[in-house]
Amino acid sequence: MAKVGIIMGSDSDMAVMSKAAEVLEEFGVDYEMHIISAHREPDVFFEWAKNAEEKGIDVIIAGAGMAAHLPGMCAALFPLPVIGVPMHTRSLGGKDSLYSILQMPSGIPVATVAIDGGKNAGLLAVRMFAISDPALKEKLKRYREKMSGEVQKKDGKLQETGWKEYEKE
């Protein structure tokens, strides 16, 4: 049964939202992914969001650009955590999306990651589940150790070559 529902209003959001799915797959967390527009098909959206909990979804990751209503509407209808992913936009660089998701009314919280922060949205969901899942918590610790090792390796290369010769891997 799915644990995370990943939802986006357009397939143009897929490149960002697929990063959340990749993280969930890496940690073995079940998910389902949908393209549902809150504005273009409100009945479909309302049906999905209202029934998400019954389908076994514990966290929703919702990506949206411009007016960015999708995460907030999910939070209004779904009683469990919602993580909003603001999308970069041409007109305002994603600030419109960011502010729309951040500025939720009192009582309807949406955890919000950076503009185009699909990967962090996936990691935040994993961290939420790790609170009560010791095996997942250990996977997260190993993930962090791996990241630290990668930075140390890059610093070692920098120390060996100097900044003028350093090439990113």
DSSP file (Angstrom, degrees, kcal/mol; ACC not computed):
  #  RESIDUE AA STRUCTURE BP1 BP2  ACC     N-H-->O    O-->H-N    N-H-->O    O-->H-N    TCO  KAPPA ALPHA  PHI   PSI    X-CA   Y-CA   Z-CA
    1    1 A M              0   0    0      0, 0.0    29,-0.2     0, 0.0    55,-0.1   0.000 360.0 360.0 360.0 142.0    0.0    0.0    0.0
    2    2 A A        -     0   0    0     53,-0.4    29,-0.2     1,-0.1     3,-0.1  -0.295 360.0-177.1 -65.2 145.9    1.3    3.5   -0.8
    3    3 A K  S    S+     0   0    0     27,-0.8    55,-3.4     1,-0.3    56,-1.6   0.686  70.6  41.8-110.1 -35.5    2.7    5.6    2.0
    4    4 A V  E     -ab  31  59A   0     26,-1.4    28,-2.2    53,-0.2     2,-0.6  -0.947  65.6-153.8-119.1 134.8    3.5    8.8    0.1
    5    5 A G  E     -ab  32  60A   0     54,-2.4    56,-2.9    -2,-0.4     2,-0.6  -0.940   9.6-163.6-104.8 118.5    1.3   10.5   -2.5
    6    6 A I  E     +ab  33  61A   0     26,-3.2    28,-2.5    -2,-0.6     2,-0.4  -0.902  16.5 176.1-101.1 125.4    3.2   12.6   -5.0
    7    7 A I  E     +ab  34  62A   0     54,-2.7    56,-2.6    -2,-0.6     2,-0.3  -0.985  10.9 174.6-135.5 141.4    1.0   15.0   -6.9
    8    8 A M  E     -ab  35  63A   0     26,-1.9    28,-2.3    -2,-0.4    56,-0.1  -0.980  31.4-135.0-142.5 153.5    1.6   17.7   -9.4
    9    9 A G  S    S+     0   0    0     54,-0.8     2,-0.3    -2,-0.3    31,-0.1   0.618  87.2  20.4 -85.1 -12.8   -0.7   19.9  -11.5
   10   10 A S  S >  S-     0   0    0     26,-0.1     3,-1.7     1,-0.1    -1,-0.1  -0.994  71.0-120.2-154.0 152.0    1.2   19.5  -14.8
   11   11 A D  G >  S+     0   0    0     -2,-0.3     3,-1.4     1,-0.3     4,-0.3   0.650 106.8  77.1 -69.5 -12.5    3.7   17.2  -16.4
   12   12 A S  G 3  S+     0   0    0      1,-0.3     3,-0.3     2,-0.1    -1,-0.3   0.684  90.4  56.9 -67.7 -15.1    6.0   20.2  -16.7
   13   13 A D  G X> S+     0   0    0     -3,-1.7     4,-2.6     1,-0.2     3,-0.7   0.479  79.7  96.2 -88.9  -4.5    6.7   19.5  -13.0
   14   14 A M  H <> S+     0   0    0     -3,-1.4     4,-2.7     1,-0.2     5,-0.2   0.853  74.4  58.6 -59.7 -40.5    7.8   16.0  -13.6
   15   15 A A  H 34 S+     0   0    0     -4,-0.3     4,-0.4    -3,-0.3    -1,-0.2   0.877 115.4  36.9 -60.1 -36.7   11.6   16.7  -13.6
   16   16 A V  H X> S+     0   0    0     -3,-0.7     3,-1.0    -4,-0.2     4,-0.6   0.918 118.4  47.7 -79.4 -46.5   11.4   18.1  -10.1
   17   17 A M  H >X S+     0   0    0     -4,-2.6     4,-1.5     1,-0.3     3,-0.6   0.787 101.0  65.2 -71.2 -26.5    8.9   15.8   -8.6
   18   18 A S  H 3X S+     0   0    0     -4,-2.7     4,-2.4    -5,-0.3    -1,-0.3   0.774  92.4  64.7 -65.9 -23.3   10.6   12.7  -10.0
   19   19 A K  H <> S+     0   0    0     -3,-1.0     4,-1.8    -4,-0.4    -1,-0.2   0.864 100.2  50.8 -66.6 -34.5   13.5   13.5   -7.7
   20   20 A A  H <X S+     0   0    0     -4,-0.6     4,-2.3    -3,-0.6    -2,-0.2   0.920 110.0  49.9 -64.8 -43.3   11.2   12.9   -4.7
   21   21 A A  H  X S+     0   0    0     -4,-1.5     4,-2.6     1,-0.2    -2,-0.2   0.898 107.4  54.2 -62.7 -40.6   10.2    9.6   -6.2
   22   22 A E  H  X S+     0   0    0     -4,-2.4     4,-2.3     1,-0.2    -1,-0.2   0.907 109.4  47.9 -60.3 -42.2   13.9    8.6   -6.7
   23   23 A V  H  X S+     0   0    0     -4,-1.8     4,-1.8     2,-0.2    -2,-0.2   0.930 111.1  50.3 -64.4 -45.4   14.6    9.3   -3.0
   24   24 A L  H  X>S+     0   0    0     -4,-2.3     5,-3.0     1,-0.2     4,-0.5   0.905 111.4  48.7 -61.1 -41.0   11.6    7.3   -1.8
   25   25 A E  H ><5S+     0   0    0     -4,-2.6     3,-1.1     3,-0.2    -1,-0.2   0.915 107.3  55.6 -63.2 -42.5   12.7    4.4   -4.0
   26   26 A E  H 3<5S+     0   0    0     -4,-2.3    -1,-0.2     1,-0.3    -2,-0.2   0.859 114.3  40.0 -58.3 -36.1   16.3    4.6   -2.6
   27   27 A F  H 3<5S-     0   0    0     -4,-1.8    -1,-0.3    -5,-0.1    -2,-0.2   0.418 114.8-114.3 -95.1   1.0   14.9    4.3    0.9
   28   28 A G  T <<5 +     0   0    0     -3,-1.1     2,-0.5    -4,-0.5    -3,-0.2   0.800  62.3 151.1  73.9  28.8   12.3    1.7    0.0
   29   29 A V      < -     0   0    0     -5,-3.0    -1,-0.2    -6,-0.2    -2,-0.1  -0.831  44.0-125.6 -97.1 127.1    9.3    3.9    0.8
   30   30 A D        +     0   0    0     -2,-0.5   -26,-1.4   -29,-0.2   -27,-0.8  -0.366  38.6 163.1 -70.0 147.9    6.2    3.1   -1.2
   31   31 A Y  E     -a    4   0A   0    -28,-0.2     2,-0.3   -29,-0.2   -26,-0.2  -0.977  29.5-145.3-155.0 164.4    4.5    5.9   -3.1
   32   32 A E  E     -a    5   0A   0    -28,-2.2   -26,-3.2    -2,-0.3     2,-0.4  -0.972  17.7-151.6-130.8 151.2    2.1    6.7   -5.9
   33   33 A M  E     +a    6   0A   0     -2,-0.3     2,-0.3   -28,-0.2   -26,-0.2  -0.975  16.2 174.5-129.3 136.7    2.4    9.6   -8.3
   34   34 A H  E     -a    7   0A   0    -28,-2.5   -26,-1.9    -2,-0.4     2,-0.6  -0.978  29.9-141.2-140.1 151.2   -0.3   11.5  -10.1
   35   35 A I  E     +a    8   0A   0     -2,-0.3     2,-0.4   -28,-0.2   -26,-0.2  -0.963  40.4 155.7-106.8 110.6   -0.8   14.5  -12.4
   36   36 A I        -     0   0    0    -28,-2.3     2,-0.6    -2,-0.6   -26,-0.1  -0.982  33.2-144.5-140.2 124.2   -4.0   16.2  -11.2
   37   37 A S     >  -     0   0    0     -2,-0.4     4,-1.9     1,-0.2     8,-0.3  -0.797   3.1-160.6 -93.6 120.0   -4.9   19.8  -11.7
   38   38 A A  T  4 S+     0   0    0     -2,-0.6    -1,-0.2     1,-0.2     8,-0.1   0.808  95.9  40.0 -64.9 -28.8   -6.8   21.4   -8.9
   39   39 A H  T  4 S+     0   0    0      2,-0.1    -1,-0.2     1,-0.1    -2,-0.0   0.858 120.5  39.3 -88.8 -38.6   -7.9   24.2  -11.3
   40   40 A R  T  4 S+     0   0    0      1,-0.2    -2,-0.2   -31,-0.1    -1,-0.1   0.714 133.8  18.8 -88.5 -21.8   -8.6   22.2  -14.5
   41   41 A E     X  +     0   0    0     -4,-1.9     4,-2.3     1,-0.1     3,-0.4  -0.430  68.6 163.1-144.8  65.5  -10.2   19.2  -12.9
   42   42 A P  H  > S+     0   0    0      0, 0.0     4,-3.0     0, 0.0     5,-0.2   0.830  75.0  56.0 -59.4 -35.1  -11.3   20.1   -9.4
   43   43 A D  H  > S+     0   0    0      2,-0.2     4,-2.1     1,-0.2     5,-0.2   0.917 109.4  46.2 -64.7 -41.7  -13.7   17.2   -8.9
   44   44 A V  H  > S+     0   0    0     -3,-0.4     4,-2.4     2,-0.2    -1,-0.2   0.922 114.3  49.1 -64.2 -44.2  -10.9   14.7   -9.6
   45   45 A F  H  X S+     0   0    0     -4,-2.3     4,-2.9    -8,-0.3     5,-0.3   0.952 111.2  48.1 -60.8 -50.2   -8.6   16.6   -7.3
   46   46 A F  H  X S+     0   0    0     -4,-3.0     4,-2.5     1,-0.2     5,-0.2   0.906 112.0  50.3 -58.8 -42.6  -11.1   16.7   -4.4
   47   47 A E  H  X S+     0   0    0     -4,-2.1     4,-1.5    -5,-0.2    -1,-0.2   0.933 113.5  45.3 -60.8 -47.1  -11.9   13.0   -4.8
   48   48 A W  H  X S+     0   0    0     -4,-2.4     4,-0.8     2,-0.2     3,-0.2   0.950 116.1  44.7 -63.3 -50.2   -8.2   12.1   -4.7
   49   49 A A  H >< S+     0   0    0     -4,-2.9     3,-0.5     1,-0.2     4,-0.4   0.884 113.0  50.2 -65.5 -39.5   -7.3   14.3   -1.8
   50   50 A K  H 3< S+     0   0    0     -4,-2.5     4,-0.3    -5,-0.3    -1,-0.2   0.819 117.9  39.7 -67.9 -29.6  -10.3   13.3    0.3
   51   51 A N  H 3X S+     0   0    0     -4,-1.5     4,-1.5    -5,-0.2    -1,-0.2   0.418  86.6  97.0-100.4   0.7   -9.6    9.6   -0.2
   52   52 A A  T <<>S+     0   0    0     -4,-0.8     5,-2.1    -3,-0.5     3,-0.4   0.908  83.9  49.9 -59.1 -44.6   -5.8    9.7    0.1
   53   53 A E  T >45S+     0   0    0     -4,-0.4     3,-1.9     1,-0.2    -1,-0.2   0.919 108.2  52.8 -61.6 -43.8   -5.8    8.6    3.8
   54   54 A E  T 345S+     0   0    0      1,-0.3    -1,-0.2    -4,-0.3    -2,-0.2   0.793 104.2  58.2 -61.7 -28.1   -8.2    5.7    3.1
   55   55 A K  T 3<5S-     0   0    0     -4,-1.5   -53,-0.4    -3,-0.4    -1,-0.3   0.401 126.6-100.0 -83.6   3.4   -5.8    4.5    0.4
   56   56 A G  T < 5S+     0   0    0     -3,-1.9     2,-0.4     1,-0.3    -3,-0.2   0.568  71.4 149.1  93.8   9.7   -3.0    4.3    3.0
   57   57 A I      < +     0   0    0     -5,-2.1    -1,-0.3    -6,-0.2   -53,-0.2  -0.654  18.4 175.1 -80.7 130.1   -1.2    7.6    2.2
   58   58 A D        +     0   0    0    -55,-3.4     2,-0.3    -2,-0.4   -54,-0.2   0.654  68.0  25.3-106.0 -23.7    0.5    9.1    5.2
   59   59 A V  E     -b    4   0A   0    -56,-1.6   -54,-2.4    21,-0.1     2,-0.5  -0.998  65.6-151.3-142.6 139.1    2.2   12.0    3.6
   60   60 A I  E     -bc   5  82A   0     21,-2.2    23,-3.1    -2,-0.3     2,-0.6  -0.946   1.3-162.0-110.9 134.0    1.5   14.0    0.5
   61   61 A I  E     -bc   6  83A   0    -56,-2.9   -54,-2.7    -2,-0.5     2,-0.5  -0.974  18.0-173.7-109.7 116.0    4.2   15.7   -1.5
   62   62 A A  E     -bc   7  84A   0     21,-2.8    23,-2.6    -2,-0.6     2,-0.4  -0.948   8.6-162.9-120.1 122.3    2.5   18.3   -3.7
   63   63 A G  E     +bc   8  85A   0    -56,-2.6   -54,-0.8    -2,-0.5     2,-0.3  -0.835  18.7 160.6-104.0 139.9    4.4   20.4   -6.4
   64   64 A A  E     - c   0  86A   0     21,-2.2    23,-2.2    -2,-0.4     2,-0.3  -0.994  21.0-153.9-157.7 149.8    2.9   23.5   -7.9
   65   65 A G    >   +     0   0    0     -2,-0.3     3,-2.2    21,-0.2     4,-0.2  -0.738  63.5   1.5-118.4 170.1    3.9   26.6   -9.7
   66   66 A M  T 3  S+     0   0    0     21,-0.4    34,-0.3     1,-0.3    -2,-0.1  -0.353 138.9  12.0  57.3-115.1    2.5   30.1  -10.1
   67   67 A A  T 3  S-     0   0    0     -2,-0.2    -1,-0.3     1,-0.1    -3,-0.0   0.799  91.0-161.5 -63.6 -26.4   -0.6   30.4   -7.9
   68   68 A A    <>  +     0   0    0     -3,-2.2     4,-0.5     1,-0.1    -2,-0.1   0.856  31.5 152.3  52.6  50.3    0.5   27.1   -6.3
   69   69 A H  H  >  +     0   0    0     -4,-0.2     4,-2.7     1,-0.2     5,-0.3   0.716  48.9  84.2 -80.3 -20.8   -2.8   26.1   -4.8
   70   70 A L  H  > S+     0   0    0      1,-0.2     4,-2.3     2,-0.2     5,-0.2   0.896  90.4  44.6 -56.4 -50.9   -2.3   22.4   -4.9
   71   71 A P  H  > S+     0   0    0      0, 0.0     4,-2.5     0, 0.0    -1,-0.2   0.932 116.2  46.8 -61.3 -44.0   -0.3   21.9   -1.7
   72   72 A G  H  X S+     0   0    0     -4,-0.5     4,-1.8     1,-0.2    -2,-0.2   0.890 111.9  49.7 -65.2 -39.3   -2.6   24.2    0.3
   73   73 A M  H  X S+     0   0    0     -4,-2.7     4,-1.4     2,-0.2    -1,-0.2   0.879 109.6  52.4 -67.2 -36.5   -5.7   22.5   -1.0
   74   74 A C  H >X S+     0   0    0     -4,-2.3     4,-2.9    -5,-0.3     3,-0.5   0.946 109.7  49.4 -60.0 -46.6   -4.2   19.1   -0.1
   75   75 A A  H 3< S+     0   0    0     -4,-2.5    -2,-0.2     1,-0.2    -1,-0.2   0.821 108.1  54.3 -63.1 -31.1   -3.6   20.4    3.4
   76   76 A A  H 3< S+     0   0    0     -4,-1.8    -1,-0.2    -5,-0.2    -2,-0.2   0.808 121.3  29.4 -71.1 -28.9   -7.1   21.6    3.6
   77   77 A L  H << S+     0   0    0     -4,-1.4    -2,-0.2    -3,-0.5    -1,-0.2   0.687 111.6  66.3-104.6 -22.1   -8.6   18.2    2.7
   78   78 A F     <  -     0   0    0     -4,-2.9    -1,-0.1    -5,-0.2   -28,-0.1  -0.893  64.5-153.5-109.8 127.2   -6.0   15.7    4.0
   79   79 A P  S    S+     0   0    0      0, 0.0    -1,-0.1     0, 0.0     3,-0.1   0.570  72.0  68.1 -81.2  -7.0   -5.4   15.5    7.8
   80   80 A L  S    S-     0   0    0      1,-0.2   -21,-0.1   -23,-0.1    -2,-0.1  -0.407 100.4 -50.9-105.5-178.5   -1.8   14.3    7.7
   81   81 A P        -     0   0    0      0, 0.0   -21,-2.2     0, 0.0     2,-0.4  -0.185  46.8-166.0 -61.9 141.4    1.5   16.0    6.7
   82   82 A V  E     -c   60   0A   0     27,-0.3    29,-2.2   -23,-0.2     2,-0.5  -0.995   4.6-158.6-124.3 131.8    1.7   17.8    3.3
   83   83 A I  E     -cd  61 111A   0    -23,-3.1   -21,-2.8    -2,-0.4     2,-0.4  -0.956  12.3-149.8-110.9 122.1    5.0   18.9    1.9
   84   84 A G  E     -cd  62 112A   0     27,-3.7    29,-2.1    -2,-0.5   -21,-0.2  -0.763   7.6-163.5 -96.3 136.7    4.9   21.6   -0.7
   85   85 A V  E     -c   63   0A   0    -23,-2.6   -21,-2.2    -2,-0.4     2,-0.2  -0.924  13.1-149.3-117.8 103.1    7.4   21.9   -3.6
   86   86 A P  E     -c   64   0A   0      0, 0.0    30,-3.4     0, 0.0    31,-0.4  -0.536  16.1-136.8 -72.5 136.4    7.3   25.4   -5.2
   87   87 A M        -     0   0    0    -23,-2.2   -21,-0.4    -2,-0.2    10,-0.3  -0.688  18.0-107.7 -95.3 145.3    8.2   25.3   -8.9
   88   88 A H        -     0   0    0     -2,-0.3     2,-0.3   -23,-0.1     6,-0.2  -0.478  40.1-163.7 -64.7 136.7   10.5   27.7  -10.7
   89   89 A T     >  -     0   0    0     -2,-0.2     4,-1.4     1,-0.1     6,-0.2  -0.917  25.0-132.1-124.8 153.1    8.5   30.0  -12.9
   90   90 A R  T  4 S+     0   0    0     -2,-0.3    -1,-0.1     2,-0.2    -2,-0.0   0.891 102.7  51.3 -68.8 -39.1    9.6   32.2  -15.8
   91   91 A S  T  4 S+     0   0    0      1,-0.2    -1,-0.2     2,-0.0     0, 0.0   0.920 132.7   5.8 -70.6 -43.9    7.7   35.3  -14.6
   92   92 A L  T >4 S-     0   0    0      0, 0.0     3,-1.7     0, 0.0    -1,-0.2   0.216  96.8-111.7-128.1  14.1    8.8   35.5  -11.0
   93   93 A G  T 3< S-     0   0    0     -4,-1.4    -3,-0.1     1,-0.3    22,-0.1   0.653  75.9 -57.6  67.4  15.2   11.5   32.8  -10.7
   94   94 A G  T 3> S+     0   0    0     -6,-0.2     4,-2.9    21,-0.0    -1,-0.3   0.317 111.2 114.2  97.0  -7.8    9.3   30.7   -8.4
   95   95 A K  H <> S+     0   0    0     -3,-1.7     4,-2.8     1,-0.2     5,-0.3   0.880  76.5  55.1 -63.1 -35.9    8.9   33.3   -5.7
   96   96 A D  H  > S+     0   0    0      2,-0.2     4,-1.9     1,-0.2    -1,-0.2   0.930 111.5  43.7 -60.1 -44.9    5.2   33.4   -6.6
   97   97 A S  H  > S+     0   0    0    -10,-0.3     4,-2.1     2,-0.2     5,-0.2   0.926 113.7  51.1 -64.9 -46.0    5.0   29.7   -6.0
   98   98 A L  H  X S+     0   0    0     -4,-2.9     4,-2.7     1,-0.2     5,-0.2   0.942 112.7  44.0 -58.7 -51.6    7.1   29.8   -2.8
   99   99 A Y  H  X S+     0   0    0     -4,-2.8     4,-2.4     1,-0.2    -1,-0.2   0.881 111.3  54.6 -64.6 -37.9    5.0   32.6   -1.2
  100  100 A S  H  < S+     0   0    0     -4,-1.9    -1,-0.2    -5,-0.3    -2,-0.2   0.900 114.2  40.4 -62.7 -39.9    1.8   31.0   -2.2
  101  101 A I  H  < S+     0   0    0     -4,-2.1     3,-0.3     1,-0.2    -2,-0.2   0.884 117.3  48.2 -77.0 -38.8    2.7   27.7   -0.5
  102  102 A L  H  < S+     0   0    0     -4,-2.7     2,-1.8    -5,-0.2    -2,-0.2   0.873  98.7  69.0 -67.9 -37.6    4.4   29.3    2.6
  103  103 A Q     <  +     0   0    0     -4,-2.4    -1,-0.2    -5,-0.2    -4,-0.1  -0.325  66.9 152.9 -88.0  57.4    1.6   31.7    3.4
  104  104 A M        -     0   0    0     -2,-1.8     3,-0.1    -3,-0.3     6,-0.1  -0.559  49.2-102.5 -83.0 149.6   -1.1   29.3    4.5
  105  105 A P    >   -     0   0    0      0, 0.0     3,-2.1     0, 0.0    -1,-0.1  -0.317  51.7 -78.3 -68.4 156.1   -3.7   30.4    7.0
  106  106 A S  T 3  S+     0   0    0      1,-0.3     0, 0.0     3,-0.0     0, 0.0  -0.260 119.6  27.6 -53.2 133.0   -3.4   29.4   10.6
  107  107 A G  T 3  S+     0   0    0     -3,-0.1    -1,-0.3     0, 0.0    -3,-0.0   0.277 105.0  80.1  96.9 -10.4   -4.5   25.8   11.1
  108  108 A I    <   -     0   0    0     -3,-2.1   -32,-0.1     2,-0.0     2,-0.1  -0.625  66.3-176.2-126.3  71.3   -3.6   24.6    7.6
  109  109 A P        -     0   0    0      0, 0.0     2,-0.4     0, 0.0   -27,-0.3  -0.402  12.1-171.7 -75.9 145.8    0.2   24.0    7.7
  110  110 A V        -     0   0    0     -8,-0.2     2,-0.3    -9,-0.1   -27,-0.2  -0.973  22.2-135.1-131.1 118.4    2.2   23.0    4.7
  111  111 A A  E     -d   83   0A   0    -29,-2.2   -27,-3.7    -2,-0.4     2,-0.4  -0.587  31.1-156.5 -68.1 132.7    5.9   22.1    5.2
  112  112 A T  E     -d   84   0A   0     -2,-0.3   -27,-0.2   -29,-0.2     2,-0.2  -0.954  13.4-167.0-125.2 131.4    7.7   23.8    2.4
  113  113 A V        -     0   0    0    -29,-2.1     3,-0.1    -2,-0.4     4,-0.1  -0.439  41.4 -67.6-101.4-179.4   11.0   23.1    0.7
  114  114 A A    >   -     0   0    0      1,-0.2     3,-2.2    -2,-0.2    -1,-0.2  -0.129  67.8 -73.1 -65.6 162.9   13.1   25.2   -1.6
  115  115 A I  T 3  S+     0   0    0      1,-0.3   -28,-0.2   -30,-0.1    -1,-0.2  -0.398 125.4   5.2 -56.2 129.0   12.0   26.2   -5.1
  116  116 A D  T 3  S+     0   0    0    -30,-3.4     2,-0.8     1,-0.1     3,-0.4   0.760  90.9 147.6  61.5  29.1   12.4   23.0   -7.2
  117  117 A G    <>  +     0   0    0     -3,-2.2     4,-1.9   -31,-0.4     5,-0.2  -0.242   7.0 137.9 -90.3  46.6   13.3   21.1   -4.0
  118  118 A G  H  > S+     0   0    0     -2,-0.8     4,-2.1     1,-0.2    -1,-0.2   0.884  70.5  53.6 -58.3 -41.2   11.8   17.7   -5.0
  119  119 A K  H  > S+     0   0    0     -3,-0.4     4,-2.3     1,-0.2    -1,-0.2   0.938 109.8  47.0 -61.7 -46.8   14.8   15.8   -3.6
  120  120 A N  H  > S+     0   0    0      1,-0.2     4,-2.7     2,-0.2    -1,-0.2   0.839 107.7  57.3 -65.4 -31.4   14.5   17.5   -0.2
  121  121 A A  H  X S+     0   0    0     -4,-1.9     4,-2.1     2,-0.2    -1,-0.2   0.928 108.4  46.9 -63.0 -43.4   10.7   16.8   -0.2
  122  122 A G  H  X S+     0   0    0     -4,-2.1     4,-2.2     1,-0.2    -2,-0.2   0.919 113.0  48.6 -62.3 -43.8   11.4   13.1   -0.6
  123  123 A L  H  X S+     0   0    0     -4,-2.3     4,-2.5     2,-0.2    -2,-0.2   0.881 108.9  53.3 -65.0 -37.8   14.0   13.2    2.2
  124  124 A L  H  X S+     0   0    0     -4,-2.7     4,-2.0     2,-0.2    -1,-0.2   0.912 108.8  49.5 -63.8 -41.5   11.7   15.1    4.5
  125  125 A A  H  X S+     0   0    0     -4,-2.1     4,-2.0     2,-0.2    -2,-0.2   0.926 110.3  50.6 -61.8 -44.2    9.0   12.5    4.0
  126  126 A V  H  X S+     0   0    0     -4,-2.2     4,-2.2     1,-0.2    -2,-0.2   0.919 109.0  51.8 -59.5 -43.4   11.6    9.7    4.8
  127  127 A R  H  X S+     0   0    0     -4,-2.5     4,-0.8     1,-0.2    -1,-0.2   0.871 106.2  54.6 -61.9 -36.7   12.6   11.6    7.9
  128  128 A M  H >< S+     0   0    0     -4,-2.0     3,-0.7     1,-0.2     4,-0.4   0.929 112.0  43.2 -62.0 -44.5    8.9   11.7    9.0
  129  129 A F  H >< S+     0   0    0     -4,-2.0     3,-1.2     1,-0.2     4,-0.4   0.826 104.2  65.6 -70.3 -31.4    8.6    8.0    8.7
  130  130 A A  H 3< S+     0   0    0     -4,-2.2     3,-0.4     1,-0.3     7,-0.3   0.694  82.5  77.9 -66.8 -18.2   12.0    7.4   10.4
  131  131 A I  T << S+     0   0    0     -4,-0.8    -1,-0.3    -3,-0.7    -2,-0.2   0.889 112.8  20.8 -55.8 -39.1   10.6    8.8   13.6
  132  132 A S  S <  S+     0   0    0     -3,-1.2    -1,-0.2    -4,-0.4    -2,-0.2   0.245 115.0  74.7-116.0  12.1    8.8    5.5   14.2
  133  133 A D     >  -     0   0    0     -3,-0.4     4,-2.2    -4,-0.4     3,-0.3  -0.856  54.6-171.7-129.4  97.0   10.9    3.2   11.9
  134  134 A P  H  > S+     0   0    0      0, 0.0     4,-2.0     0, 0.0     5,-0.1   0.839  87.1  53.9 -58.3 -35.7   14.3    2.3   13.4
  135  135 A A  H  > S+     0   0    0      2,-0.2     4,-1.9     1,-0.2     5,-0.1   0.909 110.1  46.8 -66.3 -40.7   15.5    0.6   10.2
  136  136 A L  H  > S+     0   0    0     -3,-0.3     4,-2.2     2,-0.2    -1,-0.2   0.877 108.8  55.7 -67.0 -37.3   14.6    3.6    8.1
  137  137 A K  H  X S+     0   0    0     -4,-2.2     4,-2.0    -7,-0.3    -2,-0.2   0.901 107.2  49.8 -61.5 -40.6   16.4    5.8   10.7
  138  138 A E  H  X S+     0   0    0     -4,-2.0     4,-2.3     2,-0.2    -1,-0.2   0.891 108.3  52.8 -66.0 -39.2   19.6    3.7   10.2
  139  139 A K  H  X S+     0   0    0     -4,-1.9     4,-2.3     1,-0.2    -2,-0.2   0.902 108.6  51.0 -60.8 -40.7   19.3    4.0    6.4
  140  140 A L  H  X S+     0   0    0     -4,-2.2     4,-2.4     2,-0.2    -2,-0.2   0.904 108.1  51.7 -63.8 -41.0   19.1    7.8    6.9
  141  141 A K  H  X S+     0   0    0     -4,-2.0     4,-2.2     1,-0.2    -2,-0.2   0.915 110.9  47.6 -62.4 -42.4   22.2    7.8    9.1
  142  142 A R  H  X S+     0   0    0     -4,-2.3     4,-2.4     2,-0.2    -1,-0.2   0.879 109.7  54.0 -65.8 -37.4   24.1    5.8    6.5
  143  143 A Y  H  X S+     0   0    0     -4,-2.3     4,-2.2     2,-0.2    -2,-0.2   0.923 109.6  47.2 -60.7 -45.7   22.9    8.2    3.8
  144  144 A R  H  X S+     0   0    0     -4,-2.4     4,-2.4     2,-0.2    -2,-0.2   0.890 110.8  51.6 -65.1 -39.5   24.2   11.2    5.8
  145  145 A E  H  X S+     0   0    0     -4,-2.2     4,-2.5     2,-0.2    -1,-0.2   0.896 108.8  51.8 -63.0 -39.7   27.6    9.4    6.3
  146  146 A K  H  X S+     0   0    0     -4,-2.4     4,-2.1     2,-0.2    -2,-0.2   0.922 109.6  49.1 -62.8 -44.6   27.8    8.8    2.6
  147  147 A M  H  X S+     0   0    0     -4,-2.2     4,-2.0     1,-0.2    -2,-0.2   0.923 111.3  49.9 -60.4 -43.9   27.2   12.5    1.9
  148  148 A S  H  X S+     0   0    0     -4,-2.4     4,-2.4     1,-0.2    -2,-0.2   0.913 109.4  51.5 -61.6 -43.0   29.8   13.5    4.4
  149  149 A G  H  X S+     0   0    0     -4,-2.5     4,-2.3     1,-0.2    -1,-0.2   0.876 107.3  53.3 -61.7 -38.3   32.3   11.0    2.8
  150  150 A E  H  X S+     0   0    0     -4,-2.1     4,-2.0     2,-0.2    -1,-0.2   0.898 109.9  47.4 -65.2 -40.2   31.7   12.5   -0.6
  151  151 A V  H  X S+     0   0    0     -4,-2.0     4,-2.5     2,-0.2    -2,-0.2   0.919 111.6  50.6 -66.3 -43.2   32.4   16.0    0.7
  152  152 A Q  H  X S+     0   0    0     -4,-2.4     4,-2.4     1,-0.2    -2,-0.2   0.892 109.1  51.8 -61.7 -39.7   35.6   14.8    2.4
  153  153 A K  H  X S+     0   0    0     -4,-2.3     4,-2.1     2,-0.2    -1,-0.2   0.917 110.2  48.4 -62.2 -43.9   36.8   13.1   -0.8
  154  154 A K  H  X S+     0   0    0     -4,-2.0     4,-2.3     1,-0.2    -2,-0.2   0.888 111.1  50.3 -65.2 -38.9   36.2   16.3   -2.7
  155  155 A D  H  X S+     0   0    0     -4,-2.5     4,-2.6     2,-0.2    -2,-0.2   0.905 108.3  53.0 -66.2 -39.6   38.1   18.3   -0.1
  156  156 A G  H  X S+     0   0    0     -4,-2.4     4,-1.9     2,-0.2    -2,-0.2   0.913 109.4  48.9 -59.9 -42.5   41.0   15.8   -0.3
  157  157 A K  H  X S+     0   0    0     -4,-2.1     4,-2.6     2,-0.2     5,-0.3   0.916 110.7  50.8 -62.9 -42.7   41.2   16.3   -4.0
  158  158 A L  H  X S+     0   0    0     -4,-2.3     4,-2.9     1,-0.2    -2,-0.2   0.909 109.7  50.1 -60.6 -42.3   41.2   20.1   -3.6
  159  159 A Q  H  < S+     0   0    0     -4,-2.6    -1,-0.2     1,-0.2    -2,-0.2   0.854 114.2  45.5 -66.0 -33.6   44.0   19.8   -1.1
  160  160 A E  H  < S+     0   0    0     -4,-1.9    -2,-0.2    -5,-0.2    -1,-0.2   0.896 127.0  25.4 -74.4 -41.5   46.0   17.7   -3.5
  161  161 A T  H  < S-     0   0    0     -4,-2.6     4,-0.3    -5,-0.1    -2,-0.2   0.723  99.9-128.9 -99.3 -24.1   45.5   19.7   -6.7
  162  162 A G    >X  -     0   0    0     -4,-2.9     4,-1.0    -5,-0.3     3,-0.8   0.001  37.0 -77.0  82.1 159.9   44.8   23.2   -5.5
  163  163 A W  T 34 S+     0   0    0      1,-0.2    -1,-0.1     2,-0.2    -4,-0.1   0.779 126.5  60.6 -69.0 -27.1   41.8   25.2   -6.7
  164  164 A K  T 34 S+     0   0    0      1,-0.2    -1,-0.2    -3,-0.1    -2,-0.1   0.817 114.2  35.3 -69.9 -28.8   43.2   26.1  -10.1
  165  165 A E  T <4 S+     0   0    0     -3,-0.8    -1,-0.2    -4,-0.3    -2,-0.2   0.537  89.0 119.7-100.6  -9.4   43.4   22.4  -11.1
  166  166 A Y     <  -     0   0    0     -4,-1.0     2,-0.4    -8,-0.1    -8,-0.1  -0.337  41.0-171.4 -63.2 132.3   40.4   21.1   -9.3
  167  167 A E        -     0   0    0     -2,-0.1     2,-0.1   -10,-0.0    -2,-0.0  -0.992  24.1-119.4-124.9 132.8   37.8   19.6  -11.6
  168  168 A K              0   0    0     -2,-0.4   -14,-0.0     1,-0.1     0, 0.0  -0.400 360.0 360.0 -67.2 145.4   34.3   18.6  -10.4
  169  169 A E              0   0    0     -2,-0.1    -1,-0.1     0, 0.0   -15,-0.0   0.473 360.0 360.0 -75.4 360.0   33.5   15.0  -10.7
